[in-house]
Amino acid sequence: MRRVVITGMGINSPIGNTLEDVRDALSSGRSGVSAMPEWQGVKGLKTHVAGRVSGLDPKAIARTFRRTMGRMSILAAFAARDAVAHARIPQDTLSGGRTGVAFGSTTGSPEVLERFFGDFLVNGGIEGQEGTMFMKVMSHTVAANVAAMLDTRGRLIAPCSACASSTQAIGAGFEAIRDGYQDVMICGGAEELHPTTAGVFDILLAASRRYNGTPQRTPRPFDRDRDGLVAGEGAAALVLEDYDHARARGATAYAEVLGYATTCDGANMALANVEGMASCMRQALTVAGVDPHDIDYVSAHATGTIAGDIAEAEATRSVVGATVPVSSTKGHTGHTLAACGAMEAVFCALMMQLGFIAPTLNLDNIDEKCEGLNHVRRVTPADVRVVLSNNFAFGGVNASLVLARGGRHG
């Protein structure tokens, strides 16, 4: 089995669209959550805060490719293009058949779906619809559009499992390279902001409402006064590469993927399962050949929901104990759903490189049911060598990654 390293990263997020901007936001504790006054006109929607991406010009993506892209695919295209440039992958490698794409999303573009069904209901038919509409709303729109833009000829994998999507994408890329099927995989996930996305959680009483007037005070993972998640958008991409392939071309290994696991609880569609989450973490550690006491930091999924944070705290505590530093970066970005796993993998790689741990923002008073963990509540210098990163989704889908600092194992 081959070693798998991360040789490039790209990101578009509520806290920045470059690695440098994201690093600065994480190391200074800056939130990217803002008010969404336009949502006040959406009937029944009570959450009016979100993590929004700004500062990108879609026209920077060639129209040849952009015409089949909704916003989430455009975000993914920027992230993937930046990751490939960061890794210095030549075009003949991208197109040579040994490079694939694994990119996840929760759905197709909700903005395009809204436009289609709005016109359909008003006009009673499909007259006037764009011929490229389906390419923007199909469940594999992000992966297919990224592959077309990069002209990759290898595997195309499109996980569609909500908050676990991009973690599964990275895991699928890791396994494809480890087992010799590909040399390079461009992996990640993307999500676009839309009121219906926030509304799904609002209907379930799982979206933050209390802090509409003070958006940077929410979400509040693990905090006594949390009142739900904040919807966010963005995209992140990582170039995964066979270690020997990377070394032969003189590439930099920013991190290494040591292990991955994904499991299903096989139980409740919405409620978190403590044993299911803990089992997934343990399986990832086993694949990585790492003991719990070797973990220097746990990147928690923790979104700020009442029940989810409690269950995750209990599961994490049962696996790594009370001393390993734990934080959730959702306070910086909101919950970016299908993008969050890849985004948090980028965050972890930056923390390992630069020697710090980003805190759980807004964690002022730890919920007594979330105690027993070493919660990081301020930016903390740390020698972070091995990270356990977790993401959990509706449907009882669990996904965990074990990442190591670049060069740790030679």
C-alpha positions in Angstrom: 0.0 0.0 0.0 1.2 3.4 -0.9 1.5 6.6 1.2 -0.7 9.5 0.4 0.3 13.1 0.8 -1.4 16.5 0.4 0.6 18.6 -2.1 -1.9 21.4 -2.9 -4.8 23.2 -1.3 -7.4 25.8 -2.5 -10.3 27.3 -0.6 -13.1 29.8 -0.9 -14.8 30.5 2.5 -16.5 33.0 4.7 -13.1 33.8 6.2 -11.2 34.2 3.0 -10.4 32.9 -0.5 -6.7 32.4 -0.1 -4.7 30.2 2.3 -3.1 33.3 3.7 -6.4 35.0 4.4 -7.8 31.9 6.0 -4.6 31.4 8.1 -4.9 35.0 9.4 -8.6 34.6 10.3 -8.0 31.3 12.2 -4.9 32.7 14.0 -6.7 35.9 15.0 -10.1 34.4 15.9 -12.0 36.2 13.2 -15.6 35.2 12.4 -17.0 35.2 8.9 -20.6 35.1 10.0 -22.8 38.0 9.0 -26.4 39.3 8.9 -28.7 38.3 6.0 -31.3 41.0 5.9 -32.6 39.8 2.6 -33.8 36.6 4.4 -36.3 38.6 6.5 -38.7 38.5 3.5 -38.7 34.7 3.4 -42.0 33.6 5.0 -41.5 31.5 8.1 -37.7 31.7 8.1 -36.5 32.8 11.5 -32.7 32.5 11.1 -31.2 35.6 9.5 -27.4 35.0 9.8 -25.1 33.0 7.6 -21.5 32.5 6.5 -21.2 34.0 3.0 -18.3 34.0 0.5 -17.5 37.3 -1.2 -14.8 38.7 -3.5 -15.0 36.2 -6.3 -15.7 37.1 -10.0 -17.4 34.1 -11.7 -16.2 35.4 -15.1 -12.7 34.4 -14.0 -13.9 30.9 -14.9 -14.0 30.5 -18.7 -17.5 30.6 -20.1 -16.9 27.3 -21.9 -16.9 25.7 -18.4 -19.0 28.2 -16.5 -22.2 27.8 -18.6 -22.8 24.4 -17.0 -22.0 25.6 -13.5 -24.3 26.8 -10.7 -22.8 28.8 -7.9 -21.6 25.8 -6.0 -19.7 24.5 -9.0 -18.2 27.9 -9.6 -16.9 27.9 -6.0 -15.5 24.4 -6.5 -13.8 25.4 -9.7 -12.0 28.3 -8.0 -10.9 26.0 -5.2 -9.8 23.2 -7.4 -7.9 25.5 -9.8 -6.1 27.1 -6.9 -5.2 23.7 -5.4 -3.8 22.4 -8.7 -1.7 25.6 -9.1 -0.5 25.3 -5.5 0.6 21.7 -6.1 2.1 22.6 -9.5 0.4 19.7 -11.2 1.3 19.8 -15.0 -1.5 19.4 -17.5 -0.2 16.1 -18.9 -0.5 14.6 -15.4 -4.1 15.9 -15.1 -5.1 14.4 -18.4 -3.0 11.3 -18.3 -5.6 8.9 -16.9 -3.9 8.5 -13.5 -5.5 11.6 -12.0 -9.1 11.6 -10.8 -11.6 13.8 -9.1 -13.6 13.2 -5.9 -15.8 16.1 -5.0 -19.0 16.2 -3.0 -22.1 18.4 -2.6 -25.4 18.1 -0.7 -27.6 18.7 -3.8 -27.4 20.4 -7.1 -27.5 24.1 -7.2 -30.5 25.2 -5.1 -30.7 28.6 -6.8 -31.1 26.9 -10.2 -33.6 24.5 -8.8 -35.6 27.4 -7.4 -35.6 29.1 -10.8 -36.7 26.0 -12.6 -39.6 25.1 -10.3 -40.6 28.7 -10.0 -40.9 29.1 -13.8 -42.5 25.6 -14.0 -45.3 26.5 -11.5 -45.9 29.9 -12.9 -45.8 29.1 -16.6 -47.1 25.5 -16.4 -44.2 24.0 -18.4 -40.6 24.1 -19.4 -40.6 26.8 -22.1 -37.7 29.1 -21.7 -35.6 26.8 -19.6 -31.8 26.7 -20.3 -30.4 23.6 -22.0 -27.6 23.5 -19.4 -30.0 23.5 -16.5 -29.7 19.8 -15.7 -25.8 20.0 -15.6 -26.3 22.6 -12.8 -28.7 20.6 -10.7 -27.6 17.0 -11.1 -26.2 15.5 -7.9 -22.7 15.1 -9.3 -22.6 18.6 -10.8 -19.7 19.7 -8.7 -17.4 16.7 -9.4 -18.3 16.6 -13.1 -17.8 20.3 -13.7 -14.4 20.3 -11.9 -13.3 17.2 -13.9 -14.3 18.9 -17.2 -12.5 22.1 -16.4 -9.3 20.3 -15.4 -9.6 17.7 -18.2 -9.0 14.8 -15.9 -9.5 11.3 -17.3 -9.3 9.1 -14.2 -11.9 8.3 -11.6 -14.9 10.5 -11.0 -16.4 10.2 -7.5 -19.3 12.3 -6.3 -20.3 11.7 -2.7 -23.7 13.2 -1.8 -24.0 12.6 1.9 -24.6 16.1 3.3 -22.1 17.1 6.0 -19.9 14.0 5.4 -19.6 14.5 1.7 -16.2 16.1 1.3 -14.7 14.0 4.1 -15.8 10.9 2.1 -14.4 12.5 -1.0 -11.0 12.8 0.6 -11.3 9.3 2.0 -12.2 7.9 -1.5 -9.2 9.7 -3.0 -7.0 8.4 -0.3 -8.1 4.8 -0.9 -7.8 5.1 -4.7 -4.1 6.2 -4.4 -3.2 4.0 -1.5 -4.4 0.9 -3.4 -2.7 1.9 -6.6 -5.6 2.8 -8.8 -4.6 6.5 -9.2 -1.5 8.6 -8.7 -3.3 11.9 -8.0 -6.8 12.8 -6.8 -8.3 16.3 -6.6 -10.7 16.0 -3.6 -13.1 18.3 -1.9 -16.6 19.6 -1.6 -18.8 22.7 -2.2 -21.9 24.3 -1.0 -23.8 27.4 -2.0 -25.9 29.6 0.3 -29.7 29.6 -0.2 -32.6 30.3 2.2 -34.0 26.9 1.6 -30.8 25.3 3.0 -31.1 27.3 6.2 -34.8 26.6 6.2 -34.3 22.9 6.4 -32.6 23.3 9.8 -34.9 26.1 10.9 -38.0 23.9 10.4 -36.2 21.3 12.7 -35.5 24.0 15.3 -31.8 23.4 14.7 -30.9 26.8 13.2 -29.6 29.8 15.3 -32.3 32.5 15.8 -31.4 34.2 19.0 -28.4 36.1 17.6 -29.8 37.6 14.4 -28.8 41.1 15.7 -25.3 40.0 16.8 -24.3 37.5 14.0 -20.7 37.1 15.2 -21.9 35.7 18.5 -23.2 32.6 16.8 -22.9 29.6 16.2 -21.7 28.6 19.7 -20.5 25.0 19.6 -20.4 23.2 23.0 -21.6 26.5 24.7 -24.4 26.5 27.3 -26.2 29.3 25.3 -26.0 27.7 21.8 -29.2 27.8 19.9 -28.4 26.0 16.6 -26.2 26.0 13.6 -25.5 28.8 11.1 -25.7 27.9 7.4 -22.6 28.7 5.4 -21.2 28.3 1.9 -17.8 27.7 0.3 -15.6 25.2 -1.3 -12.2 23.6 -0.6 -10.0 21.3 -2.6 -7.0 19.2 -1.8 -4.6 17.6 -4.1 -3.8 14.1 -2.9 -0.8 12.4 -4.4 1.2 9.2 -4.1 4.2 10.0 -2.0 6.8 8.6 -4.4 5.1 10.3 -7.3 5.2 13.6 -5.4 8.8 13.2 -4.4 9.9 12.3 -8.0 8.6 15.6 -9.3 9.9 17.6 -6.3 6.5 18.5 -4.8 6.0 19.7 -1.2 4.1 17.5 1.1 2.0 19.8 3.3 0.4 16.9 5.2 -0.1 13.2 5.0 -3.4 11.3 5.1 -2.7 8.4 7.5 -6.2 7.0 7.9 -9.9 7.2 7.0 -13.1 5.5 8.0 -16.8 6.0 7.2 -19.7 4.2 8.8 -23.5 4.4 9.1 -25.4 4.2 12.3 -28.2 2.3 10.7 -30.7 3.9 13.1 -32.3 7.3 13.3 -32.2 9.7 10.3 -31.6 12.8 12.4 -30.3 12.0 15.8 -26.6 11.6 16.5 -25.4 8.2 17.7 -22.6 8.2 20.3 -21.4 4.7 19.6 -21.6 5.2 15.8 -19.4 8.3 15.9 -16.9 6.7 18.4 -16.7 3.5 16.3 -15.9 5.6 13.2 -13.1 7.5 15.0 -11.6 4.2 16.3 -11.7 2.6 12.8 -9.9 5.6 11.3 -7.2 5.4 14.0 -6.8 1.7 13.3 -6.3 2.3 9.6 -3.8 5.0 10.4 -1.9 2.8 12.8 -2.2 5.5 15.4 -3.1 5.2 19.1 -5.5 7.8 20.7 -2.7 9.1 22.8 -0.8 10.0 19.6 -3.4 12.5 18.6 -2.4 16.1 19.2 -5.7 17.8 18.2 -9.3 16.8 17.3 -11.1 18.9 14.8 -14.7 18.5 15.9 -17.7 18.6 13.6 -19.7 20.4 16.4 -22.2 22.7 14.7 -23.8 24.3 17.7 -27.0 22.2 17.8 -28.2 21.1 21.2 -28.2 17.4 20.9 -25.5 17.0 18.3 -22.8 18.7 20.4 -23.6 16.6 23.5 -23.4 13.3 21.6 -20.2 14.3 19.8 -18.6 15.4 23.1 -19.4 12.1 24.7 -18.1 10.1 21.7 -14.9 12.1 21.4 -14.3 11.8 25.1 -14.7 8.0 25.0 -12.0 7.8 22.2 -9.3 10.3 23.1 -10.0 11.1 26.8 -9.9 14.5 28.5 -6.5 15.8 27.6 -6.3 16.1 23.8 -7.1 19.6 22.6 -10.5 19.8 20.8 -12.1 22.7 18.9 -14.7 23.3 16.2 -14.1 25.9 13.5 -17.8 26.3 12.7 -17.8 29.5 14.8 -15.5 31.0 12.2 -17.4 29.9 9.0 -20.8 28.6 10.0 -21.8 25.1 8.8 -20.7 24.8 5.2 -22.3 21.4 4.9 -20.8 19.4 2.0 -17.7 21.7 2.0 -17.0 21.5 5.7 -14.9 18.3 5.8 -12.5 19.5 3.1 -12.5 23.0 4.5 -11.6 21.7 7.9 -8.8 19.5 6.4 -7.3 22.6 5.0 -7.6 24.3 8.4 -5.9 21.4 10.1 -3.0 21.4 7.5 -2.5 25.1 8.1 -2.5 24.6 11.9 0.0 21.8 11.6 2.3 23.8 9.4 2.1 27.0 11.5 2.1 25.5 15.0 -1.2 26.7 16.5 -4.7 25.5 17.3 -7.7 27.7 16.3 -10.3 28.0 19.1 -14.0 27.2 19.2 -15.4 30.8 18.9 -18.1 31.9 21.2 -17.4 29.1 23.7 -17.9 31.3 26.8 -19.6 28.8 29.1 -19.1 25.1 28.4 -22.3 23.2 28.6 -22.0 20.8 31.5 -23.0 17.9 29.2 -20.1 18.8 26.9 -17.5 18.9 29.6 -14.7 16.3 30.1 -12.8 17.5 26.9 -9.8 19.8 26.6 -11.8 22.6 24.9 -9.6 25.1 23.1 -11.1 28.6 23.8 -8.4 30.9 22.5 -5.7 30.8 19.8 -3.1 28.4 21.3 0.5 27.8 20.1 1.0 24.0 19.8 3.2 21.4 18.2 0.5 19.7 16.2 1.8 16.6 14.4 -1.3 14.3 14.2 -4.9 15.4 13.8 -8.2 13.5 14.0 -10.9 15.4 11.9 -14.5 14.3 12.2 -17.7 15.0 10.3 -21.2 13.6 10.9 -24.3 13.9 8.7 -28.0 13.3 8.6 -28.8 9.6 7.9 -26.3 8.5 10.5 -23.3 9.0 8.2 -20.0 9.3 10.0 -16.6 10.1 8.5 -13.2 10.5 10.1 -9.8 11.4 8.8 -6.4 11.1 10.5 -3.9 13.6 9.1 -0.2 14.1 9.9 2.1 17.0 9.4 4.1 16.8 6.2 7.3 14.9 6.4 6.5 13.4 9.8 7.1 9.9 8.6 10.0 10.7 6.4 
